[in-house]
Amino acid sequence: MKKKFIYLLTTISLFSINKIAISQEYAKYISEEIYESIIESFAEELEGDGASISILEDLNQLIASPLNLNNATIEELEKLFFLNDFQKENLLTYREKFGQIYSYFEIENIDGFNRELSAQLVPFTVLGENENIHQVASLRQEINLRTNYTIEKADGFIADEHNNKKYYGIRPALYSNYRASYGEKYRWGFTLENDPGEAFFKNSNQHGFDYNSAYLSIKTKSIFDQVIIGDYGIRFGQGLIQWTGYSTRKSLENPSIRYFGQGIRPYTSASENANLRGAATELKFSNFNAVVFASSIKVDANRESNDSLNFITTLQNSGYHRTLNEIEDENSLQATRSGVALHYHFNNLAIGFNGIYQHFNLPLIPADRLYNLFKFNGQNNYNVSFDFHARTNKISLFGESAICKSNGKAILIGSEIQPANQLHFSALYRNIDADFHTIGGSALTEWQGVQNEKGLYTSITLLPFPKVEFSTTTDFYQSKWMRYQSNAPVRGTEWNNQLKYQLTNKFSILVRHKMEERNEKESNNNFIKEEAIESIQRIRFQVEYKPSDQLRVRARLESSNYNKQDSAHQGLLTFIEFNCHSVRTKLNLNARIACFNIDDYQSRIYTYEQDMPSLFYIPSFSGKGFRYYLVSSFRINKNCTVYAKAAQVLFSKDVVAISTGDNEIKGNHKSNLKFQIKYRF
């Protein structure tokens, strides 16, 4: 203790000043780097525009109300999703042994932590007194207004000879978000959104925006720990039967594969058809908590009828309501959902029971195709599951098993092992029947949805030398029945490898390799299509230079190779990016220019781009050309910040049109402008 005290006296004053500067001026840059690294590692699953899938929402909430590391429980530490079980456990053990933590330099020396991880904690946590901090409740409010405009007209906006347009609405996308809190007890807000082409105060949207969402959240000190009215999300177990928002995917950047952060939360995203609407409450006792919820909401679906029956063929998740067909699908199905989750935890073991029931007002009858043989058919479904989590200082075991109305079963069992600070190993086995029908599940699987899959996923993160990190993942998977693009059950293998070398504090190198093989239908025009092996290989080389805290330069070279039967396609992309921010001028800039030469869509390459707050953009590149953009933000005062993005993709001269169908743009270029104002008071 005496040694620790002397150490603290020499570091605490210096670092406390540095901590204040980082938390106030650079918090959002640290959170964006964490967010970017995780999102980009599974970019192929999130192609295009998207909301922050709750990751950045969670981080922003922690920035607004930092977690006190000196009194946080293990459940509260799970909000820091970039920490694994062992790091959280080691932090608690250190705190119990040595008492209050005074410095983030101190955290660097805890088993499982290093300087980089300690710096990541700074914007989301505080090191207050051991006792609970009683703060005077205050009203905090935030308003976000955003627009997105494509300069070139898509075909859907061009009138025909009868002055009719395919798109019934306006060209710019519009977004408005308001959120407020009063202390820790009350939170409320709403979200309004219009996609390009959707009507605004006319036609199908006579009252304004196409998408409307609102919530009220109340936290109490009684057994009713939290009550939410309006739109909300729920997370059960390991995601087999219900998981709203961000879920862990196969990632080289986040070695922890256990789902955590279960419970209820307000729904603040603009992603449509993913929220629950009604009321939910969480009851907490000493070692026991329960979640009870009820929801009734209209969702988009393809509605059809015959002589005797109205029915649904597919659920629609795009959220677009631009054309006559899309408007007809809007809110055409009433989905009623209710459920309960009971969890008991003691020492290092937690067990839970989860149940959920859903009713559609119309039957769902998929198209009569062989690959749809085991898809859900009917109006009612229920899921029941059991989950557990057990941990020691070196091993974490977790899992969930579930059953549905059709008697289809699903099981997911995983383990994380950290025998030393330099080694982290994860493995996850899943076995999901073809006739298992989840209601709102989102587990760690190869395909979207939780159905018709069996596989073993492993992940290893190794720090063999100082400043060197090696990560590798493998996934051996197969479907139990044919899928849309196959004539037989699919068997596949995926390998991912990544090497990071922090050459100096300012210069780093990253090398990533991905290889995937699986069987699919032949791509020829034969009437009877045989099975063929499809292989995709991508290699990335990236260097990053940070001459100062205010400037980052990044360059990347990435190649892709696609092979199937006798066809082979290649692609090459390179870009250079500059990111600078200045405390003195309050101006932040991010600029990138990318050059690509890619044979076709099969050999496409994905990249993550900087965007507006709480948004991501992941374009897929094919063809030949350039893409460049500039993102800027300027803090007018302590309450108001404005953001802007200008981007253009320019293809080679032989390209006469971009995209297809109603989204087709004549010409070889597409330009986009985005603006956002954030005001806090």
N, C-alpha and C positions, 0 to 999 in steps of 0.2 A: 504493500500500500504506500509506503514511503517513496519507493522508486516511482510509482505511478504519479504521486503527488508532485514530485520534482519535475517529471516529464511534462505534466500538465501545465505547470507554471511557465515553462519555456515555450509552450505552443499555443495555449488557449487564447491569449490576447491577439496574437497575429491572425490566427485562423478565424476567430469570431468576427473580426472586421471583414476578412475575405468572404466569410459565409454570408454576411449581410449583402455584400455587393453581388455575389452570385445569385442569391435567392431573388433579389429584386430586379436585376437587369438581365440575367442570363437564364432564368428558370425555364422560360419557354423554349430556348434553344436546346437545352439539355433534354427536355421532354420530347421535343421534335426529333432529336437524334435517336433516342430510344425507340420512339414510335416508328421512325423511318426504317431502322434496321430490322425490326420485327415484321413490318408490313411487306418490305421488299423481299424477304426470304420466302414468302409464299405469294408473290405477286401474280403468278399465273392464275390463281383462283379468284383474284379480285380485279380482273382487267376492267379498265374504264374508270368512270367517275364513281366515287362512293363517299358515304359518310364515314366517320371515324370508327365505326363498328365498336364504339364505346371505349376503346383504348385511351384515346386522347381525352375523352370526357372524364374518365377515371383520374387521369393524371392532372387535368385542370382542376378537378374538385379537390385533389390533395394540395395543389398549389395554393388554392384559396383557403383551405383549412388544413394546414400541415399536421401530420401525425407526430405526436410526442413519443420519441423512441424510449424515453425513460419510464413510461407507464403503459405503453401499448401492449395489448394482449396478443396472443398468437393469432386469434381470429382477425384482429385489426391489422396485424402485419401482413395478412394475406392480401390486403389492398395493394401492397407493393409487389405486383405480379412478376417483376424482373428478379426477385429474390427466390431462391429455391427453399425447400423445407429445411435443409441443413443450415443454411445461412440464418434463417429466422430462429431456429432452435439454438444455434451458437450465440446469437445476439442476446437471447433471453438468459442463457446460461452465464454469459459474461456479466450481464447486468446483476444477476442474483449473487454472483461471486464477489464483484468489485463495487457494486452500488452504482450510483449515478454516473452516466456517461457525460463528459464535459466537452469533448472535442471530436470532430470527424476524423482527425488524425488518429485518435484512439481507436476508432472503428476499423481503420485500415489494418490494424494488427490482430483483429479477431479472426479466428479460423474461418476460412472460406471467403474472406473479404480482401480487397486490394484497393489501391488508390483510385482506380477508375470507378469501381463499384461504390466506394465511399462518396465520390463526387456526384454520382447519380442520385444518391439519397438526399443531397443538400436541398433541392427546391421543394421536395415533397415532405420533409420532416423538420422537426425542431428538437432541441435538446433542453427541454424545460425541467423544472423541478420534478422529483419523484412523485410528489402529490399531484392530484388532478388540478389543472389550471382552471380557475373560475374566471371566465372572461365576461365582461358586460355584453349582453346581447346587442347586436347592431343590425341594421337593415342593409343588405347588400343587393344591388340590382345590376343586371347586364343586358344590353340590347345589341343584337347583331342584325345588320341589314346587308344583304348580298345580292348581286346580279351577275349573270353569266350570259354573254352574247357572242354568237358566231356571226362574223361579218358577211360571209358568203351565204347565199340562200340555198337551202336544201329544197329538193323537188316538192316536198310536202307543203312548202309555203308558196309555191308558184301556182297561180291560177290557170285553169285550162280555158278553152275557148268559150265556155259557159260561165266564166268567172267563179268557178268552184275550186276550192283548195282541199287537199287531203287532210291537212292539219287545220283544226278549227280554232286554234288559239294564237297567242302572241309569240314572237320570236325569242325574246330574252327569258332566261330562267330567273325566278324571283324567290328570295328566301328571307324570312323574318323569324327571329328567335328572341324570346324574352325569358329570363330566368331570374329568380330572386330567392333570398334566404334571410331568415331572421334568427340569428344565432345558430345553434345546432338543431333547434327544434322544428322550425318550419322551412319548407322549400316549396316553391311553386313556379310554374312557367308554362309557356306555350311555344309551339313551332308551326309556322305557316310556310308552304312551299308550292311553287308552280314550275313544272318542267317546261322546256322549250316546246311550243306547239300546243300546250294546254290552254283552254279558255280561261279568261280572267275577267270576272264580273260580267259574264255573258254566257249564252248557250248552256252547256252542262254545268257551269260554275257561276250561277247567277249571284251568289253571295260572296264571291271573291276568290280566294286561293283554292287550288285543287286538293291540297292535303292540309288537314288541320289536326293538331294534337295538343293536349294540355294535361297537366297533372298538379296534384297537391299532395305533399308528403309531410307527415307529422311524426316526430319522434318524441316519445314520452319516457318518463322514468318509472312507469308502471309495467306490468307484465306485457302490455301492448307496446312493445318496443318501437314499432313503426307501423303506420297506417298510410296507405297510398290510395288516392281516389283519382280516377282518370286513366291515363295511359301509363303502363308500367311493363317491366320485364321481370322474368323469374329464371333462376338457375337452380337446377336439381342435379345432385350427384356428379357424375362424370359426363353428363350431356346425352345419355341414351334416350330419355323421354322428353326433356324440356330444358332448353338453354337459349336465352335471349341475349343477343349482342355478341361481343367478341368471344371467340372460343379458340383455344390453343390449336394450332395447326402444326404440320411437320415443318420444323424450322431449325436452321443452323444457328440462329442468333439467340434462341431461347431454349436451352437444353431441358428445362423443366416441362414435363408433359402432363402433370396432374392438373386437373381443373380445380380452381378454388374461387373464393369470392361468392359462394352460393347465397341465395336469399332473394329479396325483392329490391327493386330499385326503380326510380322514375324513368320513363322512356323519353329521352331527349333527342333521339336521332330523327332524321328526315327520311330514313329508309321505310318505305311503305310496306304494308302487309306482314310486318314482323312483330308488331306490338300487341299486347293484350290491353283490353279496355274494360274497366269496371272498378273493382275494389280488391285490395289485398292487405293483409296484416301479418305481422311477424310477432309472435309471442315468445318471450324469453324468461326462463327460470334460471336457477343456478347452473345446472349442467344439461339443461334441456331447452330446446327451442322448437317452435312449430310455425309453419307458414300455411295460411289458408287464403285461397283466392277464388274469385269468380269473374268471368269475362264474357262479354257478348259484343261482337264486332262484325261489321260487314267487310268482306274481303273480295278481291277480284278473282273471277273465274270465268272459264269458257262455258257458257250456258247453251244447251241445245234442248230440243223437244221432238217427240214423235206423236203419234196419234193419241197415246194414252199416258205419256209421262214427260215431265220436265226434269232434266238432270244436268249434271256438271261432268264435263270430260276431263278438264285439267284445271288446276289452280294457276293463277297468273301472279308472278312475283315482280314484274318489271316496274310497276307503279306508274307506267305511262298511260295517259288518257288523252291522246291527241287526235286519233282518227275515229271514224264512226264505229268500227269494230272494237277498238279499245274502250270507247265510251260505253258500249253495250256490255262489256265485261266488267265495268267498274261497279264495285259493291253489289254484285249479283248473287252473292252467297252469304248467308248469316251463319257465323261460327260461334257457338256457345261452348265455353270451356270452364271447368272448375277443377280444383284439386287441393291436395294437402301434402305437406312434407314435414316429417317428424324426425328430429335428430337429437341424439344423446352423445355427449362427449365427456370423457373422464381421462385424466392423465394423458397418455399418448395414443388413445384409441377413440375413434368416433364412428358411430354407426347410424344409418338412417333408413327410413321407409318413405317412399314417394308414391303418390297415386294421382292420376289425372284422367278426366273424362271429357270427351268432346262430342258435340252433336251438330250436324249440318242440317239446315232446313230443306235441302235438296240432296238426293243421292249422288254420290260421285261414281261415275261409271267410265273407266278409262277406255280408250280406243281398243278395238278388238285386234290386238297384235300379240304375237307370241312372246315378245319381251315384256309385255304388260301382264302376263299370266298371274303373277303373284302380287301385283300392285293392289293397294287398298280399294275396296269396292263396297259402297254402302253409305249410311248416314251417321253411324255411331261407332266410336272406337274408345277404348280405354287402355291405359298403360299402368302397370304396377312395377316398382323396382325397389331393390335394396342396394345400398352403397356402404362402403366402409373406407376408413383411412387409419392406418397404424404406422407409427414411426419410432425409430430409435435415433441415436446420434449419428448413425451411419447408413441406415436403411429406412426407406419409406415405401410402404405397400398401400395400394388403393385399388378400388374396383367398383363395378356396378353390374348387377344382373337384372334383366327386365323381361316382362311378358306382356303381350297385347291380347286383344279380344279374339283374334284368329288363332291363338295359342302359339304364335310365332315367338321365338325367344332370342334374346341378345345378351351377350356377356362381354365385359371388358375388364381386364385385369392388368395392372401395371406395377412397375417397381422402379424406384430411383435409388441408386447406391453411390455414396461418395466416400470411398475408403481413405482418401487423402484430399487435401485442398487442391491438388493439381489434377484430380481425376473425378469426373462425374459420368455415371452410366445410367441410362434409362432404357426400359423395355416395356412394350405394351402389346398385349395380345387381344384381339377382338374376334368374335365369332357371332355373326348376325344373320339370322335366318332370312331366306328370300321372302317369306311371308310375315316378317316382323314389320309392323306398321307403327312408326312413331308419330306422335302428334306434333311436337315442336322440338324434336331432338337435333343436336348439333355436336356430335362427338368427333374424336380424332379418327377420321376415316380417309380413304383414298377418294371416294366419290362423295359428292354433295348428298346430304340425306343420310339416314341411318337405316340401311336395308341392304340385304343381298351381298354380304361381304365377309371375308375371313382373311386375317392377316397378322403378321408379326412385325412390329416396328421397333428399331433399336437406335439409340443415339449415344455417342461417346464424345465428351469434351475433355481434351487433354492439354495441360500446360507443361510441356516437357522441359522448357527452358524459360528463363526470365524473358518477358516481352514476346513470347511465342505462344499462340493458341491454335490448336488443331481440333476441328470438329468433323465428325462423320456420322451420317445417318443411313440406314438401310430400311427398306420396307418390302417385304414379300407378301403379296396380296393375291386374292382370287375372288371372283364372284361365284355364287352358288347356282346361279342361273344366268342365261344370256342377258346382255344389256343392249341398249339401243344400237350401238355400232358393232355388234358382234353376232355371229351365228351360233356361238357356243359360250359356255362360261369363260370369263376372261382370267388369264393368269399373267401377272406382271411383277417386275422387280424394279426398284428404284434405288439408286445410290447417289448420295450427296457428300461431297468432301470440301472442306474449306480450311485454308491456312491464313492466319493473321500474324503479321510480324510488325511489332511496334519498334521500328529501327531506332528512333529517338522519340523524345516527347513531342516532336513536331512532325515527324514523318512516319507513315505506316504503309504497309503493303498488304493487299488481300488477293488471294487466288482461290477461285471456286470452280468446282467441276460437278456437273450433274449428268447422270446417265439413266435412262428409263427404257425398258422394253416390255411390250405386251402384245397379245394377239388381238386383231381387229378384222373386220371385213376387208376384202380386197377393194382397192380404189378404182378398179377398171369398170367398164360398162357391161360386163357379162351379166346375163339374166340371173344365173346362179353364181353367187359370190362365195369363194372359198375363204378360209382364214389365212391371214398373213401376219408376219411379225413386224411390228412397228417399233422403231428405235429412234430416240431423240437424245442428242448429246449437246450440252452447252458448257462452254468454258469462259470464265471471266477473270480478267486481270485488272486490278485497280490500285492506284496509288493515291495517297492523300497527304497533303502538306498543310500544316497549321503554323504559319510563322508567328502568329499571335492569337490571343483570345478573340480578336475581332475579325480575323480572316481565315478562311478555309478554302483550299484549292483541291479539286478532285478530278482525276482523269481515269477513264475506264475504256477497256477494249474487251468486247465480248463476241464470241462466235457461236454459231449453232449449226448442227448437222442433223438432217432428218433422212431416214432410210425406211423404205417399205417396198417389198417386192424388188423390182428392178429400177425403181426410181430413187433418186438422191437429190436433196435440196440443201443448199448452204446459205448461211447468212453471216454478216459481219456488221457490228455497230461500234462506234467509238464516240465518246463525248468528253468535253472538258467543262468543268463547272466552277464557279466562283461564288462564295458565300461570305458576305461581310456585314458586320453590324457595328454601329458606333453608339456608345452611350452619350457622347457629347452632342452629336448632331441628331440623335434619336431616329436615325435612318438606318434601315436594314435592307440589303439587296441580295438576291440570289439569281444568278444568270447561268444559262447552259446553252451550248450549241452541240448538237449531235449530228453525226453523219452515218448513214446506213445504206447497205447494199445487200438486200435479202431476197432470195429467189422468189418465195411465195409465202402464203399464210402458214403453211405447214412448218416452215423453218423460222417462224416469227420469233422476235426477241422482245422481252418486257423490261421496262425500266420504271422505277418510282420517280415521280416529280414532286417538287415543292408546290404547294397550293395554298388556298385560303385556310384560315384556322378551322379546325375540325373537319377538313376535307382531305382526300387523297386523290391523285390521278395517276393511273398506271396504263399508259398507252402500249399497245402491241405494235411493233414495227415490222412492216414487210414492204417490198418494193425497193426503190432507190431514190434517195433524196436527203433532205436536211430537216431537222426540227430545232427550233431555238425558242427560248422564252426568257422573260425577266419577271421576277416576283419582287415586290417591294412593300415595305411597311414603314409608316411614319407615325411616331407617337406625338400627337399634337400637344397633349398635356397628360397629366397623370390619369385622367379619366377616359380619354378618347384616342383611338388608334385607327388609322386608315390603311387598307391593304389594296394592292392592285397586281394583276398578272396579265401580261400580254404574251401570246404564244402563236407560232405559225409553223405548219408543216408544209414543206415545199418539195414536191416530187419531181422527177425528171420530166423533160418536155414531152415524152411520148405518152404520158398519162393524161387522159382526157376527162376522167371523172373519178371522184373519191367516194367510197362507200357504195351502197346499193339501195334499191327500193326508194321509199319516200325520203330516206336520209341522204340520197345521192346528191353530190355537189358537182356541177360542171366545172371543169378546169383541173389544174394540177396543184392547187394550194388551198389551205384552209386556215383561217385566222380566228383567234378567239381572245376575248377580253373579259376579265373578271374584276369586280370591285366589291369591297366590303368595308363597312364601318362598324367598329366595336366601341360601345360606350358603357363605361362602368360608373356607378354612382351609389 
